[in-house]
Amino acid sequence: MGAVTSDEKAKTPETDEFGGLIGVGSARTIRAPWHPSSITRIRAAVIADLQARDVEGETLDEVAVVTSELVTNALRHATPLHDNTVRVHWTERNGIVEVEVTDGGGETEPRARPEAVFAVSGRGLRIVRSYAHEWGVSEKKGAVTVWAALGGPSRRRA
């Protein structure tokens, strides 16, 4: 077996601590166990990757909050994917970061609740909405993805 060239190394995806795919091009993906302990670990992995790509300041802070909120909402209000995981996918292009969290769906579609001054929960998607330039929900093949674009507009629009 020959030596691996630098071109081959660039094409070979690394594996994260959860055993998920962590790198192909500008996109990164983690499949994490369906467990509350994954929230902190996912946030740390996303932030470390973005810091390595020189994302900083307000955008980095907002990504940390939004990632935590989206994963927390998935774990509280939805079901896991078929392999008992939650999937987090992110990209960074020219300072714009898109974060997607995919789960097995819940009883209702994710939506920001109306403001309730004395509520002790239910603020997650309102927080996401306040930080994100854009955000949305999509459903495909029994999986629900909630996504947010931070630092500028999403590339999802034509």
C-alpha positions as CSV (number, residue, x, y, z in Angstrom):
1,M,0.0,0.0,0.0
2,G,1.4,3.4,-1.0
3,A,1.8,6.6,1.0
4,V,-1.2,8.8,1.3
5,T,-0.7,12.0,-0.7
6,S,-1.8,15.4,0.6
7,D,-4.6,15.5,-2.0
8,E,-5.9,12.1,-0.6
9,K,-5.6,13.4,3.0
10,A,-7.8,16.4,2.1
11,K,-10.5,14.0,0.7
12,T,-10.3,11.6,3.6
13,P,-12.9,12.5,6.2
14,E,-11.8,12.6,9.8
15,T,-13.9,11.0,12.6
16,D,-15.0,12.9,15.6
17,E,-15.1,11.7,19.2
18,F,-18.7,10.4,18.6
19,G,-17.6,8.4,15.5
20,G,-19.3,10.9,13.2
21,L,-18.0,12.5,10.0
22,I,-16.2,15.7,10.9
23,G,-14.8,17.0,7.7
24,V,-15.4,17.2,3.9
25,G,-14.7,20.6,2.3
26,S,-16.2,23.5,4.2
27,A,-18.9,21.3,5.7
28,R,-18.7,19.4,9.0
29,T,-21.2,16.9,10.5
30,I,-21.4,15.2,13.9
31,R,-23.8,12.4,14.8
32,A,-24.0,12.5,18.6
33,P,-25.7,10.1,21.1
34,W,-29.3,11.1,22.0
35,H,-28.3,12.2,25.5
36,P,-28.1,15.6,27.3
37,S,-24.4,15.3,27.7
38,S,-24.0,15.6,23.9
39,I,-25.1,19.3,24.1
40,T,-21.9,20.6,25.6
41,R,-19.7,18.3,23.5
42,I,-21.4,19.3,20.3
43,R,-21.1,23.0,21.1
44,A,-17.4,22.6,21.9
45,A,-16.7,20.7,18.7
46,V,-18.5,23.3,16.5
47,I,-16.8,26.2,18.2
48,A,-13.3,24.6,18.1
49,D,-13.8,23.9,14.3
50,L,-14.9,27.5,13.6
51,Q,-12.1,29.0,15.7
52,A,-9.7,27.0,13.6
53,R,-11.2,28.6,10.6
54,D,-10.7,32.1,12.1
55,V,-14.4,32.7,12.9
56,E,-14.5,34.9,15.9
57,G,-16.3,37.6,17.9
58,E,-20.1,38.0,17.8
59,T,-20.6,35.4,15.1
60,L,-18.8,32.8,17.2
61,D,-20.7,33.7,20.3
62,E,-24.0,33.5,18.5
63,V,-23.2,30.1,16.9
64,A,-22.4,28.8,20.4
65,V,-25.8,29.9,21.8
66,V,-27.8,28.8,18.7
67,T,-26.1,25.4,18.5
68,S,-26.9,24.8,22.2
69,E,-30.5,25.9,21.8
70,L,-31.2,23.8,18.7
71,V,-29.7,20.6,20.1
72,T,-31.5,21.2,23.4
73,N,-34.8,21.7,21.6
74,A,-34.2,18.5,19.6
75,L,-33.5,16.4,22.7
76,R,-36.5,17.9,24.6
77,H,-39.2,18.0,22.0
78,A,-38.4,15.4,19.3
79,T,-37.3,11.8,18.9
80,P,-33.9,10.5,17.9
81,L,-32.8,9.5,14.4
82,H,-33.0,5.8,13.5
83,D,-29.6,5.2,15.0
84,N,-30.5,6.9,18.4
85,T,-28.5,10.1,17.5
86,V,-29.0,13.7,16.7
87,R,-27.1,15.1,13.7
88,V,-25.5,18.5,13.7
89,H,-24.2,19.9,10.4
90,W,-22.5,23.2,9.8
91,T,-20.7,25.2,7.1
92,E,-18.7,28.4,7.1
93,R,-18.3,30.5,4.0
94,N,-17.0,34.1,4.0
95,G,-17.9,34.6,7.7
96,I,-21.4,33.2,7.3
97,V,-22.1,30.1,9.4
98,E,-25.1,27.8,8.8
99,V,-25.9,25.3,11.6
100,E,-28.5,22.5,11.1
101,V,-29.8,20.1,13.7
102,T,-31.6,17.1,12.5
103,D,-33.7,14.7,14.6
104,G,-36.5,12.2,14.1
105,G,-39.3,14.7,14.5
106,G,-41.7,15.4,17.2
107,E,-45.5,15.7,17.7
108,T,-45.5,19.3,16.3
109,E,-43.4,21.3,13.9
110,P,-40.7,23.4,15.6
111,R,-41.9,27.1,15.8
112,A,-41.0,30.0,18.0
113,R,-43.6,30.5,20.7
114,P,-45.2,33.8,21.5
115,E,-43.5,35.8,24.2
116,A,-44.6,34.9,27.7
117,V,-43.1,37.1,30.4
118,F,-43.2,34.6,33.2
119,A,-42.4,31.4,31.2
120,V,-39.5,29.4,32.5
121,S,-39.1,27.5,29.2
122,G,-40.1,27.7,25.6
123,R,-37.7,30.5,24.6
124,G,-35.3,28.4,22.5
125,L,-36.5,29.2,19.0
126,R,-37.2,32.8,20.0
127,I,-33.5,33.1,21.0
128,V,-32.5,31.4,17.7
129,R,-34.7,33.8,15.8
130,S,-33.2,36.8,17.6
131,Y,-29.6,35.8,16.7
132,A,-30.1,34.3,13.2
133,H,-30.1,36.3,10.0
134,E,-32.4,33.6,8.8
135,W,-33.7,30.3,10.2
136,G,-36.2,27.7,9.1
137,V,-37.4,24.1,9.4
138,S,-37.5,21.4,6.8
139,E,-38.7,17.8,6.8
140,K,-37.4,15.0,4.6
141,K,-37.8,11.2,4.9
142,G,-39.0,11.2,8.5
143,A,-36.3,13.6,9.7
144,V,-36.8,17.2,10.8
145,T,-34.0,19.8,10.4
146,V,-34.0,23.2,12.1
147,W,-31.4,25.5,10.6
148,A,-30.0,28.9,11.2
149,A,-27.7,31.3,9.3
150,L,-25.5,33.5,11.4
151,G,-23.3,36.4,10.3
152,G,-25.3,37.1,7.2
153,P,-27.9,35.7,4.8
154,S,-28.2,32.0,4.0
155,R,-27.1,30.5,0.7
156,R,-30.5,28.7,0.7
157,R,-32.2,31.5,-1.2
158,A,-31.8,31.8,-5.0
